[in-house]
């Protein structure tokens, strides 16, 4: 049985196996919503959630198209590393949401701020998703640089990954 992965991002994902990942551009989400039920083993959303007005419909459809045991992975800018704990975003005005695995809404009291475990996981569990894992990718990030340095332009990673299973 062959596996099928879906990649949603602003660019295409090159997996080395053209038969494994279907690339869907973020600005073409309607193609994603038209897919059949339970067809994907994995769905990856790469640096797009922060730009949506609301993501319930997207999460519902991710759950719908994932096979039982399938995995959903999201990559978002980390609030402390990329956004520098400042809002609105100084580096990308298209960001409507911020994400953190460290600071919840008790610290950042804003409806558009999401702590992975406290805010996102209950939303995802309500749809039927299971346990969540999250980690920060700070590869090449220099914590000693001035606060307002956008280190992603220098190739540093400032991302939060979270993964849930169906």
N, C-alpha and C positions, 0 to 999 in steps of 0.2 A: 504494500500500500504506500503510495507516495504522499509526502507531506506537502502542505500548502501554507505559506506565510503571506501576510499582507503587510505592506509597509506604507504608512501614510506620513508624508513629509513634504517639504517645499522642494526637495531634490529627489532624485531616484536613488535607491539603495542597490548597490552592486554586490550581490551575494556570491558571485562566482558560479551560481547555478541558476540560469534563467528560468528553469522550470519550478523553482521553489518559491520565490517571492514575486508577488504581484505588486507593482508600484502604483500607488494612487496619490496624485498630487493633492496637497491640502486644499487648494482652491477648486477641486473637483470632487468634493465629498459626496455629491449625489450618486456617483458611481459606486461608492462604498455602500450607501444605503440601499441600493438596488440588488446587492448580492444575496444569494440563497442562504438559508439557515444552515448552521453547523457544517461549514465547509473549511474553516481555517484551523490549523494547529497553533498558530501564533499570529498575533496582531501587534505591530510596533507603531507607536505614534511618536514621531521624532520632532521635538521642539515646536509643537503646534497647539497644545492644550491652552497655553497661556494667551493665545490670540482669540479663542472662542468667546462668544458672549455667555454661553451656557453649555454645559457638556452632558446633561442627562440623556438627551437623545442619542448622542454619540456613544455613551457608555452602554445604553440599552442595545444599540445595534452591534457593538463589539461583542456583548454577551450572546446576542442572537446568532452571530455568524461563527463564533468559536465552537469547536467540537468539545464534547465533554473531556475534561482534563487539559483543555487548551490553555494557553498563556497569553496574557495581555501585558505588554511592557510599554511604559511611557518614559520619555526623556523630556525634562523641562528645565529651564534655567533655575538654579538655586537662588533663593531670595538673599541669602547672606553673601554668597560669592559673586553672583552676576549683578543682582540689583543693589548690592551694598546696603541692604536693609532700608532703602529709600524708595518712596512711592509717590507719584507714579514713576514708572521706569525712566531712568535718565538716558538709557542707551537704546531703547526701542519703544516708541510711543504706541505701537500696536499691541503691546502687552496689556491685557485686561485682567489677568490673574497672576498671583505670585504663589510660589510653592516652597515648602520647607519641611525637612524631617526633624528639625530642631525647635522651631518656634511655632506655637499654635496661636489660635485666635485670642487666647488670654493675654498673650504678649503683643500680637498684631491684631487688634480688634477691627478687622475689616472683612466684610462679606466675601470679598474676592481674594482673600488670602487662605491658602489651604495647607494644613499640616497633613502629611501623608497618613499617619495612623489615626489621628483624632477627627479629622474632617473628611478626608477622601475615603478611607476604608469603610466607615459606616454607610456612605453613599453607595459604594461598590458592593458591600455585603447585602444591602437591601435588594440588589438586583440578582444576587445569587453567587457572586464571586467569593472565593475562599481567601486564605491567608495572603498577607502582603509582605514583601521584602522590599527594602529601599536602601540605597547607598548613594553617596556623593562621589562624583568623579571630579577630582581637582588636579588631574594630571597636568603638570607644567604651571600650575597656579603659584604665584609668588605672594605670600601673605605679607611681605614687607613692602610691597609697592604702595604708592599713594592710593588713598581710598577711591578716588574717581577714575582710576585707570580701568579701561575696558580691556581686560587681558585676553578676551576671546579673539581680538584682532591680532594678538601676538601668538595665537595657537594654543593658548591654555584652555583647559576644560573647566567649566563652572556649572556643571549639570547635576541634577538630581534624577536618579533612575528609580522607578518603582515598578514592581512586578506582582501581578495577581493571577490566580488560576481559577478556571471554571470548574 
